[in-house]
């Protein structure tokens, strides 16, 4: 079981990436009901996995959210989950596809 880490800036993100070669990150919007449902599923997953997990609140960290989209060459969505291994986003999903089952299947 790992602790879900909140990232608020690019430097927070860079620090997190320097500590982990494999991790999962969630972009969450505090104003969207779909995002709330996806984030709830993500936190359930985070409570049971040994893989490092992090999240950011899009409204508070728009620059970081855009940085992650550019860094991993993925289209920005919210909510969105990225599974990163060795510097590459090897799996991403968004909206209603963010489920504990999907995370367990694709991430482990």
N, C-alpha and C positions, 0 to 999 in steps of 0.2 A: 504494500500500500504506500502510495506517495502522497505528497501534499500538493494540492493545486496551487500554482504560483501565479499571482497577478503581475502582468507586465504593463508598465505605463509609459515607457519610452524606448527609443531605439537602443539606448545604452543598457536598459534592463534586458531587452531582447538579446543583445550581443553577449551580455554576461551569461544568460541562460544557455545560449548556443555554445558558448565556450565550455560550459560544464557538462553538456550532454551531446552525444552524437546521434542519439535516437530519442525522439520526444513527440508529443502530440500537443497541438495548440488550437485553441478555439477563439474565434472572433465572435463577440456577443454584442448585440444591440439591446440596450436597456429599454427601448421604446416599442419593441416589436413582439407581439405575442408568439409568433412562430419561433423567434429567437429564444424566448423564455422556455419554450418546450424543448428546443434543441439543447439549450444550456443545461436544463434539468437532466436530460439524458447523459450529457457529457460529464456532469458532476457525479452521477451514479457510476459511470465507467471509471472516472478518476479515483473514486473511493475504493475500487477493487483491483486496480492495476499496479504493477511495479514499474511501469514505464513512466518517466517524468512527464508531467502534464502542466500546461500553463494556459492562461486565457488573457484576453484584453477586452476592455469595454470600448467599442468603436467610438462612442460619443466623447470619451475622455482621451482617446489615443488614436485619433484619425491619422496622424503622421505615421505612427507605428503600423497601423493597419495597412496603409498604402505601401509602406516600406516592405512589409512581409509579402504583399501581392507581387511587387516588383522583384524582390529577392528570390522568390521561388517560382516566378513566372506563372502565376495563377491569376485568374480574374477575381477581383474582389467580390465577395458575397458576404452577407450577414443574415443569419449566422453561418459560420463556415468552420470546418475542422480540417486541419492539415496534419498528416502523419509524416514526419521527417526522419530520414535515415541518411547518414553520411552526407549531409548538406543538400539533399534533394527531397522535394515533396513527392513521396512515392504513392500517396493516396490522399485525395481530398473529397469532401462531401459537404453538402449544405442543406439548409432548410429542413423539411420533414424527413430527409434521409439521415439526419443525425439521430441515431438510436444507439442504445447500449449494445444491442445485438450486432449492428453494423460495425461498431467500434471493436467489439470482441472478435468478429470475423476477419476484419481487414487489418487490425493492429495487433490483436492478441491479448 
